[in-house]
Amino acid sequence: MAEIVRMPKLSDTMTDGVVAVWHKKVGDTVKSGELLAEIETDKATMEFESFQDGTLLYIGSEKGVSAPVDSILAILGTPGEDISALIAGEKDKKPAAAAAAPAPAAAPVPVAAKTALAAPRATATAPVESNGRLFVSPLAKKLAEERHINVNKLRGSGEGGRVVKRDIDNFNPGSSVAQVESFSEVAVTQMRKIIATRLGESLFTAPHFYLTIDIDMDAIMAARKAIIEASGEKVSFNDLVIKAVSSSLGKHPAINSSWQGDRIRFNEHVHIGVAMAVEDGLIVPVVKFANAKSVQEVSAQVKDFSARAKAKKLSPDEYAGSTFTISNLGMFGLEEFTAIINSPNACILAVGAIRQVPVVKNNAVVPGNMMKVTLSCDHRVVDGATGAAFLQTLKKALENPVLIFM
């Protein structure tokens, strides 16, 4: 008997999925546990195995097309089996408005379309005379006179080579060819849709405020050098920031918390989300129990996350459950920025670049290495003094690295 295979919900935030690869085609035999397709979610591309035996009779979601969770992914059954009633039954479940909408003639795929605004004819020509007068629109003629433009030097983009207003607006004294505005468009990926939804909800729901502090990085730079020389393992400044944050959060439970509507949750565990840029946008894998890990363990896990995030091989549990998030754009040379809170976290830390500047030490101006960090706070949970106290603890830890490892 034929059975419907539905688009699975592979993460908490997934509302739609896109089949990246079909490993079977209609007519193929499928065994339970055999790879059926690879499905792109908002965070990763995941392998989807069949839960039953049968022959693939119908594909309900073509490659590259977004389909809602629980819609028909495929139908498995016996060869020659009539599945028209199953398909019709699914269509009857659709809302009337959706059912009335005309089906697209072809499956939509990501597009990179080059489109021109008020595009000219394929071959623009110089204005010609008609009954003894130039082929120019009255408005274009008036604008040309005001701007002292000789219309005889223009190539009209209007019908029949007529000079129109856009030719005057786009006139370049160094060229006789009209310049035309253009743009390109690409289809929105599942990841970008979720980024737009979740960060929009965070920014417009949680009242954000921002606190910035300067941190002297001389001591942590020396500590990093010593760790690398002693262990032979290369740890990054971001690894050390993660460790410093995780050790500081234990002293400030309000920072390691979340708004739950009618209550505030104070997390006793420390799970640090680490924002990472990938091709389609942003992903935040989570270093769980970061306060209990060594800096080398943190470093190894972050490197592993980074490699697998770019390959879209992270599993949903690896980017769920953060209690605090860190976003570091220092490697791009940004001295300071603000980040949108990664809900349901109460805070996110934006980390800037280490910059060499003159500083005052022992009443003398000397070279120094400073780094700005900005804490974005959800004011429903965290007050200004609370956020400031956490930044003071973090500053003390980074300026006195021995405190990180105590």
C-alpha positions as CSV (number, residue, x, y, z in Angstrom):
1,M,0.0,0.0,0.0
2,A,1.3,3.4,-0.9
3,E,2.6,5.7,1.8
4,I,3.3,9.4,1.9
5,V,6.8,10.5,2.9
6,R,6.5,14.0,4.3
7,M,8.9,16.9,4.5
8,P,10.5,16.4,7.9
9,K,11.0,19.1,10.6
10,L,14.8,18.8,11.1
11,S,15.3,21.7,13.5
12,D,13.2,23.8,15.9
13,T,13.2,26.8,13.6
14,M,12.5,25.0,10.3
15,T,9.3,25.9,8.6
16,D,10.3,25.0,5.0
17,G,12.8,22.7,3.5
18,V,14.6,22.5,0.1
19,V,15.7,19.3,-1.5
20,A,19.3,19.8,-2.4
21,V,19.9,16.4,-3.9
22,W,17.6,13.5,-4.8
23,H,19.4,10.1,-4.5
24,K,16.5,8.2,-6.0
25,K,14.3,8.8,-9.0
26,V,10.8,7.8,-9.8
27,G,10.7,4.0,-10.4
28,D,13.7,3.2,-8.2
29,T,13.5,0.7,-5.4
30,V,14.0,2.2,-1.9
31,K,14.9,0.2,1.2
32,S,14.4,1.2,4.8
33,G,17.4,3.1,6.0
34,E,18.6,3.9,2.5
35,L,19.5,7.5,1.7
36,L,16.5,9.1,-0.1
37,A,17.5,12.8,-0.4
38,E,19.6,15.6,1.1
39,I,17.4,18.4,2.5
40,E,18.6,22.0,3.1
41,T,17.3,23.5,6.3
42,D,17.8,27.0,7.7
43,K,21.2,25.9,9.1
44,A,22.5,22.9,7.3
45,T,22.1,20.3,4.6
46,M,21.1,17.0,6.2
47,E,20.8,13.5,4.8
48,F,17.3,12.0,4.9
49,E,16.8,8.3,5.1
50,S,13.7,6.3,4.1
51,F,11.8,4.7,7.0
52,Q,10.1,2.1,4.8
53,D,10.6,-0.2,1.8
54,G,9.0,0.4,-1.5
55,T,9.2,1.9,-5.0
56,L,9.5,5.6,-5.5
57,L,6.2,6.4,-7.2
58,Y,6.0,10.2,-6.9
59,I,8.3,13.1,-6.1
60,G,6.3,16.0,-4.4
61,S,9.2,18.4,-3.9
62,E,11.5,19.0,-6.8
63,K,15.2,19.8,-6.3
64,G,15.7,23.5,-5.4
65,V,12.1,24.2,-4.6
66,S,11.0,25.4,-1.1
67,A,8.3,23.2,0.4
68,P,6.6,23.5,3.8
69,V,7.2,21.0,6.6
70,D,4.7,18.1,6.5
71,S,4.0,18.6,2.8
72,I,4.4,15.6,0.4
73,L,8.1,14.9,-0.1
74,A,7.5,11.6,-1.9
75,I,5.2,8.6,-2.2
76,L,6.5,5.0,-1.8
77,G,4.5,2.0,-2.8
78,T,4.3,-0.9,-5.2
79,P,5.0,-0.6,-9.0
80,G,1.8,0.4,-10.9
81,E,-0.2,1.4,-7.8
82,D,-2.8,4.1,-8.3
83,I,-1.8,7.1,-6.1
84,S,-4.1,9.7,-7.6
85,A,-6.4,9.6,-4.6
86,L,-3.5,10.2,-2.2
87,I,-2.4,13.3,-4.1
88,A,-5.9,14.6,-4.5
89,G,-6.5,14.2,-0.8
90,E,-3.5,16.3,0.0
91,K,-4.6,19.0,-2.4
92,D,-8.0,19.1,-0.6
93,K,-6.3,19.9,2.7
94,K,-4.9,23.1,1.3
95,P,-6.6,26.4,2.4
96,A,-9.1,27.7,-0.2
97,A,-7.0,30.7,-0.9
98,A,-3.9,28.6,-1.6
99,A,-5.9,26.2,-3.7
100,A,-7.3,29.0,-5.8
101,A,-3.8,30.3,-6.5
102,P,-2.5,29.3,-10.0
103,A,0.3,26.8,-9.9
104,P,3.6,28.0,-11.4
105,A,4.3,26.9,-14.9
106,A,7.7,25.6,-13.8
107,A,9.5,25.0,-10.6
108,P,11.2,28.1,-9.3
109,V,15.0,27.9,-9.0
110,P,17.6,30.4,-7.6
111,V,17.8,33.2,-10.2
112,A,20.5,35.7,-11.0
113,A,18.6,37.9,-13.4
114,K,20.0,41.0,-14.8
115,T,17.2,43.6,-15.2
116,A,17.4,47.1,-16.5
117,L,15.2,49.9,-15.1
118,A,13.5,51.8,-17.9
119,A,15.6,49.7,-20.3
120,P,16.4,51.2,-23.7
121,R,15.8,49.6,-27.0
122,A,18.5,47.1,-28.0
123,T,20.1,49.6,-30.3
124,A,19.9,53.2,-29.3
125,T,20.2,55.7,-32.2
126,A,21.0,59.4,-32.5
127,P,17.9,61.7,-32.6
128,V,16.5,62.0,-36.1
129,E,14.6,64.8,-37.7
130,S,10.9,64.4,-38.3
131,N,9.3,67.1,-40.5
132,G,12.2,69.4,-39.9
133,R,12.5,69.0,-36.1
134,L,14.5,66.7,-33.8
135,F,12.9,63.6,-32.5
136,V,13.0,64.7,-28.8
137,S,10.2,64.7,-26.2
138,P,9.2,68.2,-25.0
139,L,10.3,67.5,-21.4
140,A,13.7,66.2,-22.6
141,K,14.1,69.2,-24.8
142,K,13.3,71.6,-21.9
143,L,15.7,69.8,-19.5
144,A,18.5,69.8,-22.1
145,E,18.2,73.5,-22.5
146,E,18.3,74.1,-18.8
147,R,21.4,71.9,-18.4
148,H,23.1,73.1,-21.6
149,I,23.1,69.6,-23.1
150,N,23.4,69.4,-26.9
151,V,20.7,66.8,-27.8
152,N,22.4,66.2,-31.2
153,K,25.2,64.3,-29.2
154,L,22.7,62.0,-27.5
155,R,21.6,58.6,-28.6
156,G,17.9,58.3,-27.8
157,S,16.6,55.3,-25.8
158,G,12.9,56.0,-26.6
159,E,10.8,54.4,-29.3
160,G,12.4,55.0,-32.7
161,G,15.5,56.6,-31.1
162,R,13.6,59.4,-29.5
163,V,15.4,61.3,-26.8
164,V,13.5,61.1,-23.5
165,K,13.9,62.4,-20.0
166,R,16.0,59.4,-18.8
167,D,18.6,60.2,-21.6
168,I,19.0,63.7,-20.1
169,D,19.2,62.4,-16.5
170,N,21.8,59.7,-17.5
171,F,23.8,62.0,-19.7
172,N,27.6,61.6,-19.3
173,P,29.6,64.4,-21.0
174,G,32.3,61.9,-21.8
175,S,30.0,59.5,-23.6
176,S,27.3,59.6,-26.2
177,V,25.7,56.4,-24.9
178,A,22.9,56.6,-22.4
179,Q,23.7,55.0,-19.0
180,V,21.1,52.7,-17.7
181,E,20.4,51.6,-14.1
182,S,20.6,47.9,-13.5
183,F,20.4,45.3,-10.7
184,S,20.6,41.6,-10.1
185,E,18.4,39.4,-8.0
186,V,18.9,35.9,-6.4
187,A,16.3,33.8,-4.7
188,V,16.3,34.0,-0.8
189,T,17.8,30.8,0.7
190,Q,16.2,29.0,3.7
191,M,19.0,30.2,5.9
192,R,18.5,33.8,4.9
193,K,14.7,33.6,5.5
194,I,15.3,32.3,9.1
195,I,18.0,35.0,9.8
196,A,15.5,37.7,8.6
197,T,12.7,36.2,10.7
198,R,14.6,35.5,14.0
199,L,16.7,38.6,14.1
200,G,13.8,40.8,13.1
201,E,11.8,39.3,16.0
202,S,14.7,39.8,18.4
203,L,15.4,43.4,17.5
204,F,11.7,44.5,17.4
205,T,10.6,42.5,20.5
206,A,13.5,42.7,22.9
207,P,14.4,46.3,23.9
208,H,18.1,46.4,23.2
209,F,20.7,48.7,24.8
210,Y,24.4,48.7,24.4
211,L,27.5,49.0,26.6
212,T,31.0,49.3,25.3
213,I,34.3,49.0,27.2
214,D,38.0,49.1,26.2
215,I,40.3,46.2,27.3
216,D,44.1,46.2,27.5
217,M,45.1,43.1,25.6
218,D,48.9,43.1,26.4
219,A,48.7,40.5,29.0
220,I,46.4,38.1,27.1
221,M,48.6,38.4,24.0
222,A,51.6,37.3,26.2
223,A,49.5,34.5,27.6
224,R,48.4,33.3,24.2
225,K,52.1,33.2,23.0
226,A,53.0,31.2,26.1
227,I,50.2,28.7,25.6
228,I,51.2,28.1,21.9
229,E,54.8,27.7,22.8
230,A,54.1,25.3,25.7
231,S,51.4,23.1,24.0
232,G,52.3,23.5,20.3
233,E,48.6,24.1,19.7
234,K,47.5,27.3,18.0
235,V,44.7,29.0,20.0
236,S,43.1,32.2,18.8
237,F,42.2,35.3,20.7
238,N,38.6,34.4,20.2
239,D,39.2,31.1,22.0
240,L,40.5,33.1,24.9
241,V,37.6,35.5,24.8
242,I,35.2,32.5,25.0
243,K,37.0,31.2,28.0
244,A,37.1,34.6,29.7
245,V,33.4,35.1,29.0
246,S,32.4,31.6,30.3
247,S,34.4,32.1,33.5
248,S,32.9,35.6,34.0
249,L,29.2,34.5,33.5
250,G,29.3,32.4,36.7
251,K,29.6,35.6,38.7
252,H,26.7,37.3,36.8
253,P,23.7,34.9,36.4
254,A,21.5,37.7,35.0
255,I,23.7,37.9,32.0
256,N,23.4,34.1,31.5
257,S,19.7,34.2,31.4
258,S,16.6,34.5,29.1
259,W,13.2,36.2,29.0
260,Q,10.4,33.6,29.1
261,G,7.4,35.9,29.0
262,D,6.0,35.4,32.5
263,R,9.3,34.4,34.1
264,I,13.1,34.9,33.8
265,R,15.3,31.8,33.4
266,F,18.7,31.9,35.1
267,N,20.9,29.3,33.5
268,E,23.3,27.6,35.8
269,H,25.1,25.9,32.9
270,V,27.2,27.9,30.4
271,H,26.6,27.2,26.7
272,I,28.4,29.8,24.5
273,G,27.1,30.4,21.0
274,V,29.8,31.4,18.5
275,A,28.6,33.3,15.5
276,M,30.2,32.2,12.3
277,A,29.8,33.5,8.8
278,V,29.0,31.0,6.1
279,E,28.3,31.3,2.4
280,D,24.5,31.8,2.8
281,G,24.6,33.9,6.0
282,L,25.2,33.2,9.6
283,I,25.2,30.2,11.9
284,V,25.7,30.0,15.7
285,P,27.1,26.6,16.8
286,V,27.3,26.1,20.6
287,V,30.3,25.3,22.8
288,K,28.4,23.5,25.6
289,F,29.7,23.7,29.2
290,A,32.4,26.0,28.0
291,N,33.3,27.0,31.5
292,A,34.4,23.3,32.2
293,K,36.5,23.1,29.1
294,S,40.2,24.0,28.7
295,V,41.1,26.7,26.2
296,Q,42.6,24.0,24.0
297,E,39.3,22.0,24.0
298,V,37.4,25.2,23.2
299,S,39.8,25.9,20.3
300,A,39.5,22.4,18.9
301,Q,35.7,22.4,19.0
302,V,35.4,25.9,17.4
303,K,37.7,24.8,14.6
304,D,35.6,21.7,14.0
305,F,32.4,23.7,14.1
306,S,33.8,26.2,11.6
307,A,34.8,23.5,9.1
308,R,31.5,21.6,9.3
309,A,29.4,24.8,9.3
310,K,30.9,25.8,5.9
311,A,30.2,22.3,4.6
312,K,26.6,22.5,6.0
313,K,27.3,19.3,8.1
314,L,26.3,20.5,11.6
315,S,23.4,18.7,13.3
316,P,20.5,20.7,14.8
317,D,21.6,19.9,18.4
318,E,25.0,21.5,17.7
319,Y,23.5,25.0,17.1
320,A,20.8,24.8,19.8
321,G,20.7,25.7,23.5
322,S,23.1,28.7,23.8
323,T,22.8,30.8,26.9
324,F,25.1,33.6,25.7
325,T,26.5,34.5,22.3
326,I,29.8,36.0,21.0
327,S,30.2,37.7,17.6
328,N,33.7,38.5,16.6
329,L,34.4,40.7,13.6
330,G,37.9,41.8,14.7
331,M,39.5,39.7,11.9
332,F,37.9,42.1,9.4
333,G,39.5,45.1,11.0
334,L,36.3,46.5,12.7
335,E,37.2,48.3,15.8
336,E,33.6,48.4,17.2
337,F,30.1,47.3,16.3
338,T,26.8,46.3,17.9
339,A,25.1,42.9,17.5
340,I,21.5,41.8,17.6
341,I,20.7,39.5,20.5
342,N,20.5,35.8,19.6
343,S,17.1,34.9,21.2
344,P,16.3,33.6,23.7
345,N,19.7,34.8,25.1
346,A,19.6,38.0,27.2
347,C,22.9,39.2,25.8
348,I,25.4,39.0,23.0
349,L,29.0,40.3,23.0
350,A,30.4,42.0,19.9
351,V,34.2,41.8,19.8
352,G,36.3,44.2,17.8
353,A,39.8,44.2,16.5
354,I,42.9,44.5,18.6
355,R,44.4,47.9,17.7
356,Q,47.8,49.4,18.5
357,V,47.4,52.8,20.2
358,P,49.3,55.0,22.6
359,V,48.2,54.4,26.2
360,V,49.2,55.9,29.5
361,K,50.9,53.5,32.0
362,N,52.8,54.6,35.1
363,N,52.3,58.3,34.0
364,A,54.0,57.7,30.7
365,V,52.6,57.4,27.2
366,V,53.6,54.0,25.7
367,P,52.5,51.7,22.9
368,G,49.5,49.5,23.8
369,N,47.1,47.0,22.4
370,M,43.5,47.7,23.1
371,M,40.3,46.0,22.1
372,K,36.7,47.3,22.3
373,V,33.8,44.9,23.2
374,T,30.1,45.9,23.1
375,L,27.5,44.1,25.1
376,S,24.0,44.1,23.7
377,C,21.4,43.6,26.5
378,D,17.7,42.7,26.6
379,H,16.4,45.4,29.0
380,R,13.6,43.2,30.1
381,V,16.1,41.0,31.8
382,V,19.3,43.0,32.2
383,D,19.8,46.6,33.6
384,G,22.6,48.9,32.8
385,A,24.4,48.5,36.1
386,T,24.2,44.7,35.7
387,G,25.7,44.7,32.2
388,A,28.4,47.1,33.3
389,A,29.4,44.9,36.2
390,F,29.8,41.9,33.9
391,L,32.0,43.9,31.5
392,Q,34.2,44.9,34.4
393,T,34.6,41.3,35.4
394,L,35.4,40.3,31.8
395,K,37.9,43.2,31.5
396,K,39.6,42.1,34.7
397,A,39.8,38.5,33.4
398,L,41.4,39.4,30.1
399,E,43.8,41.9,31.6
400,N,44.8,39.3,34.3
401,P,44.7,36.0,32.3
402,V,45.5,33.8,35.4
403,L,41.9,34.5,36.5
404,I,40.6,32.7,33.4
405,F,42.2,29.4,34.4
406,M,41.4,29.4,38.1
